[in-house]
Amino acid sequence: DTGVSQDPRHKITKRGQNVTFRCDPISEHNRLYWYRQTLGQGPEFLTYFQNEAQLEKSRLLSDRFSAERPKGSFSTLEIQRTEQGDSAMYLCASSLDWPNPRYGYTFGSGTRLTVV
Amino acid sequence: GENVEQHPSTLSVQEGDSAVIKCTYSDSASNYFPWYKQELGKRPQLIIDIRSNVGEKKDQRIAVTLNKTAKHFSLHITETQPEDSAVYFCAATPADNFNKFYFGSGTKLNVKP
């Protein structure tokens, strides 16, 4: 297990199309998070899973966004009817529970979405 | 919610000099403060973190200090090297919600050889 994996690395889509991203967390990590990062800014929290349960969603996550983690392992983030404002880097992270000393909040390399 | 501000936005130093990046936070309940380094096109990587029960933590050339009263924390890099050039992000997380980080806007550090 080499870390958090995200696929694809880059995605170019036309406005109005749907896109889906995948995240594979570190295998022993039960927590999984999605963030969005726009150019020149820090990552912004989108949503969080504890095992398969989605426990928190940011107001940034509009109705066009949906995330799943069906078996408590990998997760998908889908954006429907993409808009140009959705263009960003979508980062996934995973961790153990707090306050485990090996908490290990680790990010993936991200999926860069460009909506044209 | 928590608000994290980070300064400066860009920092240029000569190789061998020290660099200091400062962050302030608004939520007095925050008690975990990680620092991430992000190179161009790569993932944010944790370089050091501090929990609120300590005031300072050091790891080789990197140190973090925390002032809970003033609600600010700082990253110190000594003997900078060109490979330290990257964007650095501070973050904070509230005590009751270790499920998400609030990030600063980042500092682009350029170490000139």
Interface residues (C-beta under 8 A of the other chain):
Chain A: V4 R31 Y33 G40 Q41 G42 P43 E44 F45 Y48 Q50 L55 E56 S58 L91 W98 P99 Y103 Y105 T106 F107 G108 S109 G110
Chain B: V4 Q6 Y32 P34 Y36 K42 R43 P44 Q45 L46 F89 A91 N97 F98 N99 K100 F101 Y102 F103 G104 S105 G106
